[in-house]
Amino acid sequence: MHGIYRDAWGIPHLRAASAPELARVQGRVTALDRAWQLEVERHRAQGTSASFLGTDALAWDLLARRTRLADTARRCFDALAARDPESADFVRAYVDGVNEGLAEGARRTPEFAETGLAPGHWEPWTPFAVWVSTHILFAGFPAKLWRGRAVRHLGSEAVGLFATDGPGTSGSNGWLVAGERTVTGQAVIAGDPHRWIEDPGVYQQIHLSCPEFDVVGLAVPGVPGIAHFGHTGTVAWAITNAMADYQDLYEERLRRTGAGVEALGPDGIWRRAQRHTEYIEVRGEERVPVEIIETDRGPVVAGGPEGLDDGTPLALSLRYPPRVTADLGFDALLPLLRARTVADVDRAFDRWAEPVNVVQAADTEGGTLHRVAGRVPERSAANRVHPVPAWEPGHEWTGWHETPRAGLTDGVAVMANQRGPAAPLGVEFAPPHRADRIAALLAEKERWAPGDMSAIHMDTHLASAAPLLDHLAALDGLGPETESLRDRLLSWDRRMDATSTDAAAFAALRGAVVRRLAAHPAFAALTEVPAYPEALLPWLNLTVRIGYALEHLLRAEELYGVDRPALVRAALEETAARQPGGTWGDTHRLAAWRALTGTPYDEPGLSGDHDCVLCTSAVPGLTDLAARGPAARYVWDLARRTDSRWVVPFGASGVPGSPHHRDQLPLWAGGDLVPVVTDWDQLVKESDV
């Protein structure tokens, strides 16, 4: 009975005699299905990916080294082993399985031969490194660089004007419908995490079964168990990004001495910083030295004693919870798998640390849960907004926030990264449009069934179009072609459907408005960016920032002297002269990230937009391509787990050419879901364990 089984979609279903043995099999099957992905992630976490990917990967490797991701992972594993040996052994078993399967998985995967990469060896701390690497930018600490510059050049009101989920932020939709609002009398949880769409995908559909538990869910390749989205049969849970702020940037004063480097502390005393030099191998190039400095605040991620590369006298250190506490929350992994009720899930997430999420859960006894989980430091308000001076007192971390809790309203809880229960913990949240739209759709029916949820997943109404359309309605004295386009857009149904020519015309107008705002002299000072590390620059791009904040900028009572009616008029005339004739899906196409870009794929045109429930994010003013979107969709049914559904953007396999590499893509693009199979008689046994 024990072994690796597959369903019709190639999804792995694993049975083993114990939890550690199950972890070993999970690691092995992940290595067989996704060897290339695992090795790319391991190298990215260690800051060694440029050794086989070349100069394109160097910027990330520099960030990984300077933030000390691998060293943080080692600390976290050692601390877990000391306080929770069982959980550490669970991780070790997973790593043993990865190492068992990597060579065979590499033989199946052409990227290894293409790059000349040999499969390496995973250490017990490697899953921790993959996790911290995946989430180091999750809270968007580079946005503090943007806010600092915006306040300096535009004033403090700029924080609110540009406060929205920015270019690098991950998000999610999630909604819980209690049994009183379903046709079965049992709860349903549904949603979709929004991340960069990667091939292979960032989530792995999996079924884990042993005598202790039987769980289906979405695992993160490289990490054991099921942390984010799971269903044990009697309880299910899901998460969204809480949008909390829990990482700080400090401006450091550094000086070189005969013994190394010193940093000035808030007590006025110069203290020796840790310092050493590492070398990054770059394929086809000379190796690159990188000076690693760590102060009492944290590792220096930009600049040094001599300042930035352009001579700007600045050094920035990063303080982030796992570096301080040596804890990622991995001692929650086994309790989540063993959970039977929401109380069990609640206790498990009490142990959670990184990243900070909003958790929704429900069980077959009628229990529900809606809470924040994770570790957010208590410190001054200034820390949350912009970089703060390390040499001034008052910016130290003084404790940890209590994680807020919330209830349900009319039997429903909705989280879509808006200002919800985590509002006291963050600065930049998503606009309320997705959350409001989901709540409005759920209010249209008294009773919901699991099969109804895909219609919510795929809703394309764009509420954030209103401010620009309001500006159009106020224009007069337009030429015939311009007036015709204006009237067409004012009668548009505001749905960003792939087949819509009106949606394409709106997007073209929006892009023109964004570009004109970005070129306005009022924002000229923000176009010149100091020589920050390349990996942090997307958060500082003026066009991107204006594109995401356009709604606020158009609605503000005054905008630094910008004549917005004249600017919108000019953008409308520009768009009318170009006469966009295609559909939204012609230009709004999937643009997945791949470590190697040599194989071309004809990716589908997509419905949706950044502020739609169907959150397929273009970057207004720069591109209509969607690099970020639903990295999975799920519907957890508490009445019958077999009525649950899920889908990922590509497939269960990371091997190009495999029947299951891209077989879910048409379903994902069209809004369909794959059945969750838990009956072992419906599965095909692939191998023994």
C-alpha positions in Angstrom: 0.0 0.0 0.0 2.9 2.4 0.7 4.4 4.2 -2.2 4.1 7.0 -4.8 0.8 7.2 -6.6 -0.4 9.5 -9.4 -3.8 10.8 -10.5 -4.8 11.7 -14.1 -3.0 15.0 -13.8 0.3 13.5 -12.6 -0.2 15.0 -9.1 1.8 12.9 -6.5 -0.1 11.1 -3.8 2.2 9.6 -1.2 1.7 6.9 1.4 4.2 5.9 4.0 4.4 4.2 7.4 5.4 7.2 9.4 5.7 11.0 9.2 9.5 11.0 8.8 9.2 8.3 6.1 6.5 10.4 4.4 8.8 13.5 4.4 11.5 11.4 2.8 9.1 10.3 0.0 7.9 13.9 -0.4 11.5 15.1 -0.9 12.2 12.2 -3.3 9.1 12.8 -5.5 9.8 16.5 -5.6 13.3 15.9 -6.8 12.1 13.5 -9.5 9.4 16.0 -10.7 11.2 19.3 -10.1 15.0 18.7 -9.9 15.8 21.8 -11.9 13.6 24.0 -9.8 15.0 22.6 -6.6 18.6 23.2 -7.7 17.8 26.7 -9.0 16.2 27.6 -5.7 19.1 26.1 -3.7 21.6 28.1 -5.6 19.6 31.3 -5.4 19.3 30.9 -1.7 23.1 30.3 -1.4 23.9 33.2 -3.8 25.6 30.8 -6.3 23.1 30.9 -9.2 25.3 33.1 -11.5 27.8 30.2 -11.6 25.5 28.5 -14.2 23.0 31.1 -15.2 25.5 33.9 -15.9 25.4 37.6 -15.3 21.6 37.9 -15.4 21.6 36.1 -12.0 24.4 38.2 -10.4 22.2 40.9 -9.0 20.2 38.3 -7.0 23.3 36.5 -5.8 24.7 39.7 -4.5 21.5 40.4 -2.5 21.5 36.8 -1.2 25.0 37.0 0.0 24.7 40.5 1.6 21.5 39.6 3.4 23.2 36.4 4.6 20.3 34.1 3.6 22.2 30.9 3.9 23.7 31.7 7.3 20.3 32.7 8.6 19.0 29.3 7.4 21.7 27.5 9.2 20.9 29.4 12.4 17.2 28.6 12.1 17.8 24.9 11.6 20.2 24.7 14.5 17.7 26.5 16.7 14.9 24.2 15.6 17.0 21.1 16.3 17.6 22.3 19.8 14.0 23.2 20.7 12.0 20.7 18.6 14.1 17.6 17.6 11.0 15.9 16.0 10.4 18.8 13.6 14.1 19.0 12.7 14.1 15.2 12.0 11.1 15.7 9.7 13.1 18.3 7.7 16.1 16.1 7.7 14.1 13.2 6.3 12.8 15.5 3.5 16.3 16.5 2.6 17.4 12.8 2.6 14.6 12.2 0.0 15.7 15.1 -2.1 19.3 13.8 -2.2 18.0 10.3 -3.1 16.1 11.6 -6.1 18.1 14.5 -7.5 20.4 12.5 -9.8 17.5 10.7 -11.4 15.5 13.9 -11.6 18.4 15.7 -13.2 18.7 12.9 -15.9 15.1 13.6 -16.8 15.5 17.3 -17.1 17.2 18.9 -20.1 18.2 22.1 -18.4 21.0 20.3 -16.5 22.7 19.3 -19.7 22.1 22.7 -21.3 23.9 24.5 -18.5 26.4 21.8 -17.6 25.1 21.9 -14.0 25.6 18.8 -11.9 23.0 18.1 -9.2 24.4 19.1 -5.8 23.9 18.1 -2.2 21.1 19.4 0.0 21.9 20.1 3.7 19.4 19.9 6.5 19.2 23.7 6.5 18.6 24.0 2.8 14.8 24.0 3.0 15.1 26.9 5.5 17.3 28.7 2.9 14.7 28.2 0.2 12.0 29.5 2.4 13.8 32.6 3.6 15.0 33.3 0.0 11.5 33.0 -1.3 10.2 35.5 1.2 13.0 38.0 1.8 11.3 40.5 -0.4 7.8 39.4 0.5 7.2 42.4 2.9 8.7 44.8 0.3 11.4 46.5 2.5 12.8 48.3 -0.6 9.6 50.3 -0.6 11.1 52.2 2.3 13.8 53.5 0.0 11.0 54.8 -2.3 9.1 56.4 0.6 12.2 58.0 2.0 12.9 59.7 -1.4 9.3 60.6 -2.0 9.0 62.3 1.4 12.3 64.1 0.8 11.2 65.5 -2.6 7.4 65.7 -2.3 6.6 66.0 1.4 5.0 63.6 3.9 1.7 63.4 2.1 3.4 61.4 -0.6 3.4 58.4 1.7 -0.4 58.2 1.5 -0.6 59.1 -2.2 1.7 56.2 -3.2 0.6 53.8 -0.4 -0.6 50.8 -2.4 0.6 47.2 -3.0 3.6 47.9 -5.1 5.6 46.3 -7.9 7.2 43.4 -6.0 4.5 42.6 -3.4 2.9 39.2 -3.3 -0.8 39.1 -2.6 -3.8 36.8 -2.5 -7.5 36.5 -2.5 -9.1 34.3 0.2 -12.7 33.9 1.4 -14.3 31.7 4.0 -18.0 30.9 3.8 -19.4 29.4 7.0 -21.8 26.5 6.9 -24.8 28.7 7.5 -24.2 30.2 4.0 -23.5 26.9 2.0 -25.9 24.4 0.5 -24.2 21.6 2.5 -24.2 23.2 5.9 -20.4 22.9 6.0 -17.9 25.6 5.4 -16.1 26.3 2.1 -12.7 28.1 1.9 -11.5 29.4 -1.5 -9.0 31.7 -3.0 -5.8 32.2 -5.0 -2.3 33.3 -4.0 -0.9 36.0 -6.3 2.8 35.7 -6.9 5.3 35.9 -9.7 4.2 33.2 -12.1 7.1 30.8 -12.5 7.7 27.7 -14.6 7.8 25.3 -12.8 5.2 26.7 -10.5 5.8 28.0 -7.0 3.1 25.7 -5.6 3.0 21.9 -5.8 -0.3 20.0 -5.5 0.3 17.0 -3.3 -1.4 14.4 -1.1 0.5 13.2 2.0 -0.8 10.2 3.9 0.5 8.1 6.9 -1.2 6.5 9.9 -1.1 9.9 11.7 -2.7 12.0 9.1 -4.0 12.3 5.5 -3.6 15.8 4.0 -4.0 17.4 0.6 -2.6 20.8 -0.1 -0.2 23.1 -1.9 3.4 22.6 -0.9 6.3 24.9 -1.7 8.9 22.8 -3.6 12.0 22.5 -1.4 10.1 22.6 1.9 8.5 19.7 3.6 4.8 19.4 4.6 2.1 21.8 3.6 2.3 25.2 5.2 0.0 27.6 3.4 -3.0 25.8 2.0 -4.2 22.4 3.3 -7.2 20.1 4.0 -6.9 17.3 6.5 -10.4 16.0 5.9 -11.8 17.6 9.1 -10.2 21.0 9.0 -8.9 23.2 6.2 -6.8 26.4 6.1 -5.5 29.0 3.7 -3.5 32.2 3.9 -3.2 35.6 2.4 -0.4 38.1 2.7 -1.2 40.3 5.7 0.8 43.2 4.2 2.5 43.7 7.6 5.7 45.6 7.9 8.3 43.6 9.8 11.7 44.4 8.2 13.6 47.6 8.8 16.3 49.5 7.0 18.9 51.5 9.0 21.2 54.1 7.6 24.6 53.2 9.0 27.7 55.3 9.7 30.6 53.0 9.0 34.4 53.5 9.2 37.4 51.4 8.5 40.0 50.7 11.1 43.1 48.7 11.2 41.0 45.8 12.7 38.2 46.0 10.1 34.9 48.0 10.1 33.1 49.8 12.9 29.5 51.1 13.0 28.2 53.9 15.1 25.5 52.8 17.6 22.6 54.8 19.1 24.6 55.2 22.3 27.3 57.1 20.4 29.8 54.2 20.6 31.6 52.8 17.6 31.4 49.0 17.7 33.2 46.5 15.5 31.0 45.1 12.7 31.4 41.5 11.4 33.2 41.6 8.1 34.5 39.2 5.5 34.8 38.9 1.8 33.1 36.3 -0.4 33.5 35.6 -4.1 30.6 34.9 -6.5 31.4 32.7 -9.5 29.8 34.0 -12.7 29.5 31.8 -15.8 31.8 33.0 -18.5 33.1 35.9 -16.4 35.6 36.7 -13.7 34.5 35.9 -10.2 33.0 38.9 -8.3 34.2 39.8 -4.8 31.5 41.0 -2.3 32.2 42.5 1.0 29.9 41.1 3.7 29.4 43.5 6.7 27.0 43.0 9.5 26.3 45.6 12.2 24.3 45.2 15.5 21.2 46.0 13.4 21.8 43.5 10.7 23.6 42.8 7.4 24.5 45.7 5.2 22.6 45.3 2.0 23.6 48.5 0.2 26.8 50.7 0.3 29.6 50.4 2.8 32.2 52.5 4.6 32.9 54.3 1.2 29.2 54.7 0.4 27.3 53.6 -2.6 28.9 52.8 -6.0 28.1 56.4 -7.2 29.8 58.0 -4.2 26.6 58.7 -2.3 27.7 58.6 1.4 25.3 55.9 2.5 25.2 52.4 3.9 22.0 50.5 4.7 21.6 47.5 7.0 18.5 45.2 7.0 17.0 43.9 10.2 14.6 41.1 9.6 13.0 38.7 12.2 14.6 35.4 11.3 18.0 36.9 11.5 17.3 38.2 15.0 15.4 35.2 16.4 16.7 32.2 14.3 13.1 31.1 13.8 11.0 30.7 10.6 8.2 28.9 12.3 8.9 25.5 10.9 7.8 23.9 14.2 4.3 24.6 12.9 4.7 22.2 10.0 3.9 18.9 11.8 1.1 20.3 14.0 -0.6 21.6 10.9 -0.5 18.1 9.2 -1.8 16.6 12.5 -4.6 19.2 12.9 -8.2 18.0 13.3 -9.9 21.2 14.3 -9.5 25.0 13.9 -8.2 25.0 17.5 -5.4 22.8 16.3 -4.7 25.0 13.4 -4.8 28.1 15.6 -2.2 26.6 18.0 0.0 25.6 15.1 0.0 29.1 13.7 0.9 30.5 17.2 4.3 29.1 16.3 4.5 30.8 12.9 7.1 33.4 12.2 7.8 34.2 8.6 6.2 35.6 6.5 3.3 37.3 8.3 0.0 36.1 6.9 -3.7 36.2 7.5 -5.1 32.7 8.2 -8.6 31.5 7.5 -9.6 28.1 8.7 -12.8 26.0 9.2 -13.6 22.5 10.5 -16.4 20.0 10.2 -17.6 20.8 13.8 -18.5 24.3 12.6 -15.5 26.1 13.9 -13.9 29.0 12.0 -10.7 31.0 12.4 -9.7 34.4 11.0 -6.4 35.7 12.4 -3.0 37.1 11.7 0.0 34.8 12.2 3.7 35.7 12.2 6.2 37.9 14.0 6.1 41.7 13.7 8.5 43.8 15.9 7.4 46.7 18.1 9.4 49.8 17.2 8.9 53.5 16.3 6.5 54.5 13.6 9.3 56.0 11.6 10.9 52.6 11.2 7.9 51.4 9.2 7.9 54.3 6.8 11.5 54.9 5.7 15.2 54.1 6.6 16.1 55.4 10.0 19.5 56.5 11.4 21.2 53.7 13.3 23.2 56.2 15.3 20.1 57.8 16.8 18.3 56.3 19.8 14.6 55.4 19.5 14.7 53.0 16.6 15.4 49.8 18.4 13.1 46.8 18.4 11.5 46.6 21.8 9.2 43.5 21.6 6.7 41.7 19.4 3.2 42.7 18.5 0.2 40.6 19.5 -1.3 39.1 16.3 -4.8 40.5 15.7 -7.9 38.4 15.2 -11.1 39.0 13.4 -14.5 37.3 13.0 -17.0 36.7 10.2 -19.7 39.1 8.9 -22.9 37.5 7.8 -21.2 34.1 7.7 -18.3 35.3 5.5 -14.7 36.5 5.9 -12.9 38.0 3.0 -9.2 38.9 2.8 -7.6 40.4 -0.3 -4.6 42.3 1.2 -6.8 45.2 2.1 -6.7 47.0 5.5 -8.2 44.2 7.5 -7.1 42.7 10.8 -3.5 43.4 10.0 -4.1 47.2 9.5 -2.2 48.2 12.7 0.9 46.2 11.5 1.5 47.7 8.0 1.8 50.8 5.8 1.0 49.8 2.2 -2.1 47.7 1.6 -4.0 46.8 -1.5 -7.0 49.0 -2.4 -10.2 47.5 -1.1 -11.6 46.7 -4.6 -10.9 43.0 -4.7 -12.1 42.4 -1.2 -15.2 44.6 -1.7 -16.0 42.8 -5.0 -15.7 39.4 -3.5 -17.9 40.4 -0.6 -20.5 41.9 -3.0 -20.5 38.7 -5.1 -21.0 36.5 -2.0 -23.9 38.7 -0.9 -25.7 38.0 -4.1 -26.7 34.5 -2.9 -27.8 33.1 0.4 -26.3 29.7 -0.1 -23.1 28.8 -1.9 -21.8 25.5 -3.2 -18.1 24.6 -3.9 -18.7 24.5 -7.6 -19.8 28.1 -7.5 -16.5 29.5 -6.4 -14.7 29.6 -9.8 -17.0 32.3 -11.0 -15.6 34.5 -8.2 -12.1 33.5 -9.0 -12.5 34.7 -12.5 -14.4 38.0 -12.0 -12.9 40.8 -14.1 -14.7 43.9 -12.9 -12.2 46.8 -12.5 -13.4 49.2 -9.8 -10.2 51.2 -9.9 -11.0 52.4 -13.4 -13.5 54.9 -11.9 -11.2 57.9 -11.3 -9.8 58.0 -14.8 -13.3 57.5 -16.3 -14.6 60.3 -14.0 -11.9 62.6 -15.5 -13.1 61.6 -19.0 -16.7 62.4 -18.2 -15.7 66.0 -17.2 -13.9 66.7 -20.5 -15.6 68.9 -23.2 -14.6 70.4 -26.5 -13.1 67.2 -27.9 -12.5 66.4 -31.5 -14.7 63.8 -33.2 -12.3 60.8 -32.9 -11.4 61.7 -29.3 -15.0 62.2 -28.3 -15.9 58.9 -29.9 -13.3 57.1 -27.8 -14.3 58.9 -24.7 -18.0 58.0 -25.1 -17.0 54.4 -25.9 -15.0 54.1 -22.7 -17.8 55.7 -20.6 -20.2 53.1 -21.8 -17.7 50.2 -21.2 -18.8 47.6 -18.7 -15.5 48.0 -16.8 -14.6 44.3 -17.3 -11.1 43.4 -18.2 -12.0 40.5 -20.4 -9.4 39.1 -22.8 -11.9 39.4 -25.7 -12.7 43.0 -25.0 -11.6 45.8 -27.3 -12.9 48.4 -24.9 -10.7 46.9 -22.1 -7.7 47.2 -24.5 -8.6 50.8 -25.2 -8.9 51.7 -21.5 -5.5 50.0 -20.8 -3.9 52.0 -23.7 -5.3 55.3 -22.3 -4.3 54.4 -18.7 -0.7 53.7 -19.9 -0.6 57.1 -21.7 -1.8 58.9 -18.6 0.9 57.1 -16.4 3.7 57.9 -18.8 2.7 61.6 -19.0 2.5 61.8 -15.2 5.9 60.2 -14.9 7.3 62.7 -17.3 5.9 65.7 -15.5 8.4 68.1 -14.0 6.8 67.8 -10.6 8.2 64.3 -10.3 11.6 64.9 -12.0 13.6 64.5 -8.8 12.3 61.0 -8.4 13.7 59.9 -11.8 17.3 60.0 -10.6 17.9 57.0 -8.3 21.1 56.5 -6.2 23.2 53.5 -7.1 21.2 51.1 -4.9 21.7 47.3 -5.6 20.0 46.3 -8.9 17.7 43.8 -7.1 16.1 46.7 -5.2 15.5 49.0 -8.2 12.0 47.8 -9.2 10.6 49.4 -6.1 12.1 52.8 -7.1 10.9 53.0 -10.7 8.8 56.2 -11.0 6.6 54.9 -13.8 5.8 51.7 -12.0 5.0 53.6 -8.8 2.7 56.0 -10.6 1.0 53.1 -12.5 0.1 51.3 -9.3 -0.9 54.5 -7.4 -2.8 56.1 -10.4 -6.2 55.9 -8.6 -4.9 57.9 -5.6 -3.1 60.4 -7.8 -6.1 61.1 -9.9 -8.4 61.5 -6.9 -6.1 63.7 -4.8 -7.5 67.2 -4.1 -4.2 68.7 -5.4 -1.2 67.0 -7.0 1.9 69.2 -6.9 0.5 71.6 -9.4 -0.2 69.0 -12.1 -3.0 70.0 -14.4 -4.7 66.6 -14.5 -7.6 67.5 -16.7 -5.2 68.8 -19.4 -3.0 65.7 -19.0 -5.9 63.3 -19.3 -7.1 65.2 -22.3 -3.7 64.9 -24.0 -3.5 61.2 -23.2 -7.0 60.7 -24.6 -6.1 62.5 -27.8 -2.9 60.5 -28.1 -4.8 57.2 -27.6 -7.5 58.2 -30.1 -4.9 59.0 -32.7 -3.3 55.6 -32.4 -6.7 53.9 -32.7 -6.0 50.7 -30.6 -8.0 48.0 -32.4 -7.0 44.7 -30.7 -8.4 43.0 -27.6 -7.0 43.1 -24.1 -5.8 39.5 -24.5 -3.8 40.4 -27.5 -1.3 42.3 -25.3 -2.2 41.1 -21.8 -0.4 37.7 -22.1 1.1 35.5 -19.5 4.9 36.2 -19.0 6.2 33.5 -16.7 9.6 33.6 -15.2 12.0 30.9 -16.1 15.6 30.5 -15.0 16.5 29.7 -18.6 14.8 31.7 -21.4 15.9 29.7 -24.4 12.6 27.7 -25.0 9.9 29.9 -26.5 6.3 29.2 -25.4 3.1 30.7 -26.9 1.5 31.8 -23.7 -2.2 32.6 -23.5 -3.9 36.0 -23.5 -5.4 36.6 -20.1 -8.5 38.3 -18.7 -8.2 40.3 -15.5 -6.0 43.1 -14.2 -4.2 44.1 -11.0 -7.3 45.3 -9.1 -9.7 42.7 -10.5 -10.5 39.6 -8.4 -8.8 37.9 -11.3 -5.6 39.5 -10.4 -3.3 39.2 -13.4 -1.0 42.1 -13.0 0.1 44.3 -15.9 2.4 47.3 -15.1 0.5 50.3 -16.5 2.8 52.6 -18.4 5.4 49.9 -19.0 3.8 46.7 -20.2 0.5 44.9 -20.6 2.2 41.5 -20.0 1.2 39.7 -16.8 4.2 38.4 -14.9 2.2 38.1 -11.6 -1.1 36.4 -11.0 -2.8 33.4 -9.4 0.0 30.9 -8.6 -2.7 28.4 -7.8 -6.5 28.4 -7.2 -8.2 26.2 -4.6 -11.6 25.4 -3.2 -11.7 23.5 0.1 -15.0 21.8 0.8 -15.5 20.8 4.5 -18.6 18.7 3.6 -16.8 16.3 1.2 -13.1 16.7 0.6 -13.5 15.0 -2.7 -15.7 17.9 -3.9 -12.7 20.2 -3.3 -10.9 21.6 -6.4 -7.5 23.1 -7.3 -5.4 24.1 -10.3 -1.9 25.6 -11.0 -0.7 27.6 -13.9 1.3 24.8 -15.6 1.3 21.3 -14.2 2.6 18.8 -11.7 5.8 18.2 -13.5 8.7 20.6 -14.0 10.2 18.5 -16.9 9.7 20.1 -20.3 8.0 17.8 -22.7 6.4 15.8 -19.9 2.6 15.1 -20.3 2.1 17.0 -17.1 4.4 19.9 -17.6 1.7 22.2 -19.0 -1.5 20.2 -19.0 -3.3 22.4 -16.4 -2.5 25.7 -18.3 -5.7 25.7 -20.4 -7.8 25.0 -17.3 -6.0 27.7 -15.3 -6.4 30.3 -18.1 -10.1 29.5 -18.6 -11.1 29.3 -14.9 -11.6 25.6 -14.6 -10.3 23.5 -11.7 -9.0 19.9 -11.3 -10.8 17.5 -8.9 -9.0 16.7 -5.6 -8.7 12.9 -5.6 -8.3 11.1 -2.3 -9.6 7.6 -3.1 -6.5 5.5 -3.5 -8.5 3.1 -5.8 -8.7 5.9 -8.4 -4.9 6.4 -8.4 -2.2 4.6 -10.3 0.8 3.3 -8.3 4.1 4.5 -9.7 6.6 3.0 -7.3 7.1 1.7 -3.8 8.7 3.9 -1.2 
